[in-house]
Amino acid sequence: MIALKREARTPHFVPNYISRSLTDVDFSLLKRRGIKYIAFDADSTLVIFRGTTMVSASHRFLQAKRHLFKDWCIASNRITNDLQPLADSIEAKVVRATLFTRKPSRRFFDRVYKKLNSKPTETAMIGDKLIADMWGAKRAGMTTVWVEHLGNDNPLDSMFRTRQVERKLMKAYLPVRNNKDVINNDR
């Protein structure tokens, strides 16, 4: 996991940390930095798009890290009610979108805090989208961890070329040119 240097003028979509995958996230580091609660995006972060079952290696990894945090939840823009079995498998709560309350809105993240009974400064959002996950959570006061997406994109992301836009933003705002740009936090 790599910690990015942030300045006052750094855009909110620039995450605090980037990671290759969910199993590359340094949960011990987050704990040491005062994080007590975790919110996970579902689609393309925990599971493939519209999936309901995690890869067994990711599942085992999360089960081994569960004890580090007071609570965690799946914070998803899905409006369907199909995430509870996944949440139960990792001892998590579920905050799902409504027709009018979705990520990246602050109201959505307020629902996350209420569900977890947490404060923004002690909560981290782990997700694969720069705008919905990183920008929304950062504006709401959370620590953010961006992970590379799993599987294929949803059809709307393909249609709106979300990943191409994100790649351009990543290239422009997340330069990893030398050691001055990032701090590598080895486990």
Order of alpha helices (4+ residues) and beta strands (2+ residues): beta-beta-alpha-beta-alpha-beta-alpha-beta-alpha-beta-alpha-beta-alpha-alpha-beta
